[in-house]
Amino acid sequence: MYLCGYMESLIKIYLRLLQETEAKTFRYLYPNIDWNEHCIGIIGARGVGKTTMLLQHIKHTFANKNEALFASLDNTWFANHSIFDLADEFYLNGGTHLFLDEIHHYPNWATEIKNIYDSFPKLKIVFTGSSLLQIYKSTADLSRRVVYEKLEGLSFREFLKFEKMGDFPVLSMKEIVENHQDIAFRITENLKIIPLFKKYLKNGYFLFYKEGLGKYEINLQEAVNNVIDIDIPAIENIEFESRHKLKRLLAILSTLVPYTPNITDLSVAIDSNRNNTVKYLFLLANAKLLNLVSYKNKTIGDLTKPDKVLLNNTNLSYLYGDNANIGSARETFFVNQLNAVANVILAPQGDFMVDNYTFEVSGKSKSFKQIKDIQNSFVVADDIEIGHGNKIPLWLFGMLY
């Protein structure tokens, strides 16, 4: 590729990142993407591996690395240049596949992607962005141009794979509820699963755990701060004071979840009004910092409070102290893993409903008393390797993706 002067710095960064990227272990989503699509948007929270996936794909796919170009939109290069200019120069010099990372950092990104899509029919485009970008699927007619893919954090199954403990198959909900004992026997035959599960709950959800556990808490705190200070303001017009309230709200909720929200009390605690407090809850949920769960047939809108608030994943539970509430962590894990593949709602009896199944999430000594008269009901128990009857190990629900 001809190193045009104003592109040279981007190309140097691209080639260095490519050289440093390991392309042996891929995330669950990678083989499910049709990389031949004209335009693909990969949406997910910070730290789940979107950038790594793009670089792995280039390294794995392109014999001629000059046919592809990776560029992060938070690079200062884009202060003086447009995405369209980059695409134009790249395409003129023989480029065929353009990979754009962190696209929500670029103003009017949707319009420019549309213009690139229409102006260069043979140029393939893949971009990544914040989970918040899902609300923009229809912007600038992108909904019929872009194939969106959602990347979640590491499942427990993937964590075992990255830890080289075993490459186990993805399980369906039906397989788990109908055959959990035999499956658990096979997985735990040569594996002490409970210590690994506890390790995952504390620091195994984000891909950057591979950088070392000593840096994990710092990286996680930085990721949370960047979501609130950079990602949310890039999508939502909020002032510095509101960003402080979002951080305060998250810190308060971390000590309360699982929590049936009292909006009045939360509003007082963060010095906000009711409407803004509810809005903040949904912003944090869209940013993948919270999970909001409600009962069936309830219409969730911007001014409707959720019936239950959970942190998005268990790693966040330990960010505000080492003594995470174990009951909260169990429910957080269950909802987090299930939300990746299904719609989780609150149950009138028990804790949660998924499809036609009712689940009570608890410790290993929990009885069936609360749900004994409910059809298709199960106790999901922590601290057991293998279940029996309608009691299923909690860790097994980490094998769904």
Helices and strands as residue ranges (DSSP letters): H 8-20, G 30-32, E 39-44, H 50-61, G 65-67, E 68-72, G 76-79, H 83-92, E 97-101, G 103-105, H 109-119, E 124-129, G 131-136, G 139-144, E 147-151, H 156-162, H 173-188, H 193-203, G 207-211, H 213-226, I 227-231, H 232-235, H 240-256, H 263-270, H 274-286, E 290-293, E 308-311, H 314-317, H 326-339, E 344-346, E 352-354, E 357-362, G 369-371, E 377-381, E 391-393, G 394-399
